[in-house]
Amino acid sequence: MLETPPGYPFEEIEYEDIEVEEVVGRGTFGVVFKAKWKGKDVAIKTIESESERKAFVVELRQLSRVNHPNIVKLYGSCHNPVCLVMEYAEGGSLYNVLHGAEPLPQYSASHAMSWCLQCAQGVSYLHGMKPKALIHRDLKPPNLLLVQGGTVLKICDFGTACDIQTHMTNNKGSAAWMAPEVFEGINYSEKCDVFSWGIILWEVITRRKPFDEIGGSAFCIMWAVHRGTRPPLIKDLPEPIEGLMTHCWDKDPAQRPSMEEVRNTMASLMKYFPGSDEPLQYPHQCPSNSRSGSSSATSTGSNADNTINSYRSEGNMEHGTNCQERDDTLKNEKFPLQFKPLKVMHLSTAFIFSKRNIRFNN
């Protein structure tokens, strides 16, 4: 029997009460359909094989425990056929907004900062849950959904989530966003989510896929990260943001801030980035393309995934055979045209960054 938090509207749903419309994506397991239930749009997540049942049970158990505005809501489940009935995100995944089909929407520095703040808020909530906190273990833009014109972010896909108290050595997640301790086969903590968050921050600022220049297999990315390679630093990025980002992807998990610290720092910075409540602006679209990047209710991630299901790294991190070598030196990169700050003050002179904390100048 599932533990359902008091007041959480989770229920058993009759499949006959659901009107299935169309396939909109895939998650860690199963296929996701858009559907109607009780007169509202919902996402139906099904399983395709018996092997996916374990991930289904994990997601059902974990989602039934959570209730947060930045986490996709679970309405209930069906038993025949087995499926989850969840909140539908009409804006699709953050990945599609960043890298999907043309024409892509324009977004500002305010949107990018707000998305990362909201992600931090949701993850901080997971890490602080009682009596058992949760680690997501697969944070990446394909698992971050957008609603309300792209202004509100919700975390989805809990098929790999686990309790913090669990002995964690399984390799879950996707290589480009995965903390090194995860694929190195050693014990890891909730700080693996902090590492992933730091990569996501870089990605939304640059609108580039992390480690895309490395090429090759997922192992090539893991080998580079193991050796200390990180995404290139961004020219003119305000120092407090750069400092937070690089602390989050520190090799040593103990040197990374907690997600609560990340959330508090981002909340302090947001006052310098007004306008995050403005809906995203999409270029003119013809009817056939009007839903590009805006209909997926969960992650597809087919090109960005590099998912590691059961990679055992014993001895495999000692060499980088067949992997494209790259200079590990961080190089400066310019902001992309899509990332133009609004009327904000120069943060580098407004803040002093000291270790993991930001304090204001008087």
C-alpha positions as CSV (number, residue, x, y, z in Angstrom):
1,M,0.0,0.0,0.0
2,L,1.3,3.4,-0.9
3,E,2.0,6.1,1.7
4,T,-0.1,9.0,0.5
5,P,0.6,12.4,2.2
6,P,-2.4,13.8,4.0
7,G,-4.6,15.9,1.7
8,Y,-2.8,14.7,-1.5
9,P,-5.3,14.1,-4.2
10,F,-4.1,10.7,-5.4
11,E,-6.6,8.1,-6.5
12,E,-7.2,4.9,-8.3
13,I,-8.7,5.8,-11.8
14,E,-10.8,3.7,-14.1
15,Y,-9.2,3.5,-17.5
16,E,-12.6,3.8,-19.1
17,D,-12.9,7.3,-17.7
18,I,-9.9,8.4,-19.8
19,E,-10.1,9.6,-23.4
20,V,-6.7,8.9,-25.0
21,E,-5.7,11.3,-27.8
22,E,-2.2,11.0,-29.1
23,V,1.4,10.0,-28.3
24,V,3.5,12.9,-27.0
25,G,6.7,11.4,-25.8
26,R,8.7,8.9,-23.8
27,G,10.2,8.8,-20.3
28,T,12.7,6.6,-18.5
29,F,10.1,4.0,-19.1
30,G,7.0,3.7,-21.2
31,V,5.1,5.8,-23.6
32,V,3.3,9.1,-22.8
33,F,-0.1,10.0,-24.3
34,K,-2.1,13.2,-24.1
35,A,-5.6,12.4,-22.9
36,K,-8.7,13.9,-21.3
37,W,-9.9,13.0,-17.8
38,K,-12.7,14.7,-16.0
39,G,-12.7,17.4,-18.7
40,K,-9.1,18.4,-18.4
41,D,-5.9,17.6,-20.3
42,V,-3.7,14.9,-18.6
43,A,-0.6,12.9,-19.5
44,I,-1.0,9.1,-19.4
45,K,2.2,7.2,-18.9
46,T,2.0,3.5,-19.8
47,I,4.5,0.6,-19.6
48,E,5.3,-1.4,-22.7
49,S,6.9,-4.5,-21.1
50,E,7.2,-6.4,-17.9
51,S,10.8,-5.2,-17.6
52,E,9.5,-1.6,-17.2
53,R,7.2,-2.5,-14.2
54,K,9.9,-1.8,-11.6
55,A,10.5,1.7,-12.9
56,F,6.8,2.2,-13.0
57,V,6.4,1.2,-9.3
58,V,9.3,3.5,-8.3
59,E,7.7,6.5,-10.1
60,L,4.3,5.7,-8.6
61,R,5.7,5.4,-5.1
62,Q,7.8,8.5,-5.3
63,L,5.3,10.8,-7.0
64,S,2.6,9.8,-4.6
65,R,4.8,11.3,-1.8
66,V,5.4,14.7,-3.3
67,N,3.3,17.8,-3.7
68,H,5.2,20.9,-4.9
69,P,4.4,23.5,-7.6
70,N,7.7,22.7,-9.4
71,I,7.1,19.0,-9.6
72,V,4.6,17.4,-12.0
73,K,1.4,16.4,-10.2
74,L,0.3,12.8,-10.1
75,Y,-3.5,12.5,-10.2
76,G,-3.7,8.8,-9.8
77,S,-3.0,5.4,-11.5
78,C,-4.9,2.7,-13.4
79,H,-4.4,-1.0,-12.9
80,N,-5.8,-2.4,-16.1
81,P,-3.9,-1.4,-18.2
82,V,-1.2,-0.2,-15.8
83,C,-0.5,3.5,-16.2
84,L,0.0,6.8,-14.4
85,V,-2.3,9.8,-14.8
86,M,-0.4,13.0,-14.5
87,E,-0.5,16.7,-15.0
88,Y,-0.1,17.6,-18.7
89,A,2.5,20.2,-19.6
90,E,1.4,22.1,-22.7
91,G,4.8,23.8,-23.1
92,G,6.7,20.6,-23.6
93,S,10.2,20.0,-22.3
94,L,12.8,22.6,-21.6
95,Y,15.1,20.5,-23.9
96,N,12.7,21.1,-26.8
97,V,12.6,24.9,-26.1
98,L,16.4,25.0,-26.0
99,H,17.3,22.6,-28.9
100,G,14.1,21.4,-30.6
101,A,12.7,21.9,-34.0
102,E,12.9,25.3,-35.7
103,P,11.6,27.9,-35.2
104,L,12.8,28.1,-31.6
105,P,11.3,30.5,-29.1
106,Q,13.2,33.5,-27.9
107,Y,13.9,33.7,-24.2
108,S,15.8,36.2,-21.9
109,A,18.3,35.9,-19.1
110,S,15.3,36.3,-16.8
111,H,13.7,33.2,-18.2
112,A,16.9,31.2,-17.9
113,M,17.5,32.3,-14.3
114,S,13.9,31.6,-13.3
115,W,13.9,28.1,-14.8
116,C,17.0,27.3,-12.8
117,L,15.6,28.8,-9.7
118,Q,12.4,26.8,-10.0
119,C,14.3,23.6,-10.7
120,A,16.4,24.3,-7.5
121,Q,13.2,24.9,-5.6
122,G,11.8,21.5,-6.6
123,V,14.9,19.6,-6.0
124,S,15.5,21.3,-2.6
125,Y,12.0,20.2,-1.7
126,L,12.9,16.6,-2.6
127,H,16.1,16.6,-0.7
128,G,14.4,18.0,2.4
129,M,11.5,15.5,2.5
130,K,10.8,13.7,5.7
131,P,11.1,11.0,6.9
132,K,12.9,9.9,3.7
133,A,14.4,12.5,1.4
134,L,14.5,11.8,-2.3
135,I,17.3,12.1,-4.9
136,H,16.1,12.5,-8.5
137,R,19.2,11.1,-10.2
138,D,18.2,12.1,-13.7
139,L,18.0,15.8,-13.8
140,K,18.3,17.1,-17.3
141,P,16.2,19.4,-19.6
142,P,14.3,16.6,-21.2
143,N,12.9,15.9,-17.7
144,L,12.0,19.6,-17.0
145,L,8.6,20.6,-18.3
146,L,7.1,24.0,-19.0
147,V,3.6,25.4,-18.5
148,Q,1.9,28.8,-18.5
149,G,3.6,30.1,-21.6
150,G,7.0,28.7,-20.6
151,T,7.2,30.7,-17.4
152,V,6.6,27.8,-14.9
153,L,8.9,24.8,-14.7
154,K,8.0,21.3,-13.4
155,I,10.3,18.4,-12.8
156,C,9.1,15.0,-14.1
157,D,10.3,11.4,-14.7
158,F,10.9,9.9,-11.3
159,G,11.6,6.4,-12.6
160,T,15.2,6.6,-11.3
161,A,14.5,8.5,-8.1
162,C,15.5,6.9,-4.8
163,D,15.6,7.5,-1.1
164,I,18.7,9.2,0.2
165,Q,19.1,6.4,2.8
166,T,19.4,3.8,0.0
167,H,22.8,2.4,-0.7
168,M,23.4,4.2,-4.0
169,T,25.9,2.7,-6.5
170,N,23.6,2.1,-9.5
171,N,24.4,4.2,-12.5
172,K,21.2,6.1,-13.3
173,G,21.0,9.2,-15.4
174,S,22.3,10.5,-18.6
175,A,26.0,11.0,-19.3
176,A,26.1,14.7,-20.2
177,W,24.5,15.7,-16.9
178,M,25.7,12.9,-14.7
179,A,28.0,13.5,-11.7
180,P,31.3,11.6,-11.9
181,E,30.8,9.7,-8.7
182,V,27.7,8.2,-10.2
183,F,29.3,6.5,-13.2
184,E,32.5,5.8,-11.3
185,G,30.6,3.1,-9.4
186,I,31.1,4.6,-5.9
187,N,28.7,5.7,-3.2
188,Y,27.0,9.0,-3.9
189,S,24.6,11.3,-2.3
190,E,22.1,14.0,-3.1
191,K,25.0,16.1,-4.3
192,C,24.8,14.3,-7.6
193,D,21.6,16.3,-8.3
194,V,23.6,19.5,-7.6
195,F,26.2,18.6,-10.2
196,S,23.4,18.0,-12.8
197,W,21.8,21.4,-11.9
198,G,25.1,23.2,-12.5
199,I,25.3,21.7,-16.0
200,I,21.7,22.7,-16.7
201,L,22.5,26.3,-15.7
202,W,25.3,26.4,-18.2
203,E,23.0,24.9,-20.9
204,V,20.2,27.4,-20.5
205,I,22.6,30.3,-20.6
206,T,24.5,29.2,-23.6
207,R,21.7,27.3,-25.4
208,R,24.2,24.7,-26.3
209,K,24.1,20.9,-25.5
210,P,26.7,20.1,-22.9
211,F,29.8,18.2,-24.2
212,D,28.3,18.1,-27.7
213,E,31.7,18.8,-29.2
214,I,33.1,15.6,-27.7
215,G,31.1,13.3,-29.9
216,G,31.3,9.5,-29.7
217,S,29.6,7.3,-27.1
218,A,28.3,8.1,-23.7
219,F,31.5,6.6,-22.3
220,C,33.5,9.4,-24.1
221,I,31.6,12.0,-22.1
222,M,32.1,10.1,-18.9
223,W,35.8,9.7,-19.5
224,A,36.1,13.5,-20.2
225,V,34.2,14.4,-17.0
226,H,36.2,11.8,-15.0
227,R,39.4,13.6,-16.1
228,G,38.0,17.0,-15.0
229,T,36.5,18.4,-18.2
230,R,33.6,20.7,-17.7
231,P,31.7,23.0,-20.1
232,P,33.6,26.1,-21.2
233,L,33.3,29.2,-19.0
234,I,31.1,31.9,-20.4
235,K,32.6,35.3,-21.3
236,D,31.1,38.2,-19.3
237,L,29.0,35.9,-17.1
238,P,28.5,37.7,-13.8
239,E,30.9,36.4,-11.2
240,P,28.3,35.3,-8.7
241,I,26.5,33.1,-11.3
242,E,29.8,31.7,-12.6
243,G,31.0,30.9,-9.0
244,L,27.8,29.1,-8.2
245,M,27.9,27.1,-11.4
246,T,31.5,26.0,-11.0
247,H,31.0,25.1,-7.3
248,C,28.0,22.9,-8.3
249,W,30.1,20.9,-10.8
250,D,33.1,20.5,-8.4
251,K,34.7,17.1,-8.6
252,D,34.4,16.7,-4.8
253,P,30.7,16.4,-3.8
254,A,31.6,17.8,-0.4
255,Q,32.6,21.1,-2.0
256,R,29.3,21.5,-3.8
257,P,26.6,23.6,-2.2
258,S,23.5,22.0,-0.9
259,M,20.4,22.5,-3.1
260,E,19.0,24.7,-0.4
261,E,22.0,27.0,-0.7
262,V,21.6,27.0,-4.5
263,R,17.9,27.9,-4.1
264,N,18.6,30.7,-1.7
265,T,21.4,32.1,-3.9
266,M,19.3,32.0,-7.0
267,A,16.4,33.7,-5.2
268,S,18.7,36.5,-4.1
269,L,19.9,37.0,-7.7
270,M,16.4,37.0,-9.3
271,K,15.7,40.6,-8.2
272,Y,18.2,41.6,-10.8
273,F,16.4,39.7,-13.6
274,P,12.9,41.1,-13.9
275,G,10.5,39.9,-16.6
276,S,10.6,36.1,-16.0
277,D,6.7,36.1,-16.0
278,E,6.5,37.2,-19.6
279,P,5.4,34.3,-21.9
280,L,8.0,33.0,-24.3
281,Q,7.9,34.6,-27.8
282,Y,7.7,32.1,-30.7
283,P,8.6,33.3,-34.2
284,H,5.8,33.1,-36.8
285,Q,4.8,29.5,-37.3
286,C,2.8,27.9,-40.0
287,P,0.0,25.6,-38.9
288,S,2.0,22.4,-39.6
289,N,4.7,23.5,-37.3
290,S,2.7,25.3,-34.7
291,R,3.2,22.5,-32.1
292,S,6.9,22.0,-32.6
293,G,8.5,21.7,-29.2
294,S,5.3,22.5,-27.4
295,S,3.3,19.4,-27.0
296,S,5.5,16.8,-25.2
297,A,4.3,16.0,-21.8
298,T,7.5,14.3,-20.7
299,S,11.0,13.7,-21.9
300,T,11.8,12.3,-25.3
301,G,15.5,13.1,-25.2
302,S,16.3,10.8,-28.1
303,N,19.4,12.9,-29.2
304,A,20.5,14.1,-25.9
305,D,20.0,11.1,-23.7
306,N,23.2,9.0,-23.7
307,T,21.4,7.0,-20.9
308,I,23.5,4.7,-18.8
309,N,21.4,1.8,-17.6
310,S,23.8,-0.6,-16.0
311,Y,27.4,0.6,-16.8
312,R,29.9,-0.9,-14.4
313,S,33.0,1.3,-14.3
314,E,35.5,-0.9,-12.4
315,G,38.7,-0.3,-14.2
316,N,37.1,1.4,-17.1
317,M,38.0,4.9,-16.0
318,E,41.7,4.2,-16.3
319,H,41.8,4.8,-20.0
320,G,40.0,6.7,-22.7
321,T,40.4,4.3,-25.6
322,N,38.6,5.4,-28.9
323,C,37.3,8.6,-27.3
324,Q,37.9,11.9,-29.0
325,E,40.5,13.9,-27.0
326,R,39.8,17.5,-26.3
327,D,41.6,20.3,-24.5
328,D,40.5,20.3,-20.8
329,T,41.2,24.0,-20.4
330,L,38.1,26.0,-19.9
331,K,37.7,28.5,-22.7
332,N,35.6,31.7,-22.7
333,E,32.4,31.6,-24.7
334,K,30.1,34.5,-25.6
335,F,26.5,34.7,-24.6
336,P,24.2,33.5,-27.5
337,L,22.0,36.0,-29.1
338,Q,19.0,34.3,-27.4
339,F,20.4,35.2,-24.0
340,K,20.2,38.9,-23.7
341,P,19.8,40.3,-20.2
342,L,17.1,42.9,-19.6
343,K,17.9,46.1,-17.9
344,V,19.9,44.7,-15.0
345,M,22.8,46.1,-13.1
346,H,26.3,44.6,-13.4
347,L,26.1,41.8,-10.9
348,S,29.9,41.4,-10.7
349,T,30.0,44.8,-8.9
350,A,26.8,44.3,-7.0
351,F,27.9,41.1,-5.3
352,I,30.9,39.6,-3.6
353,F,31.1,35.8,-4.1
354,S,32.8,34.1,-1.2
355,K,33.0,30.3,-1.3
356,R,29.4,29.2,-1.6
357,N,27.7,32.2,-0.2
358,I,26.7,35.5,-1.8
359,R,26.5,38.7,0.3
360,F,25.4,42.1,-0.8
361,N,27.5,45.2,-0.9
362,N,26.1,48.0,1.2
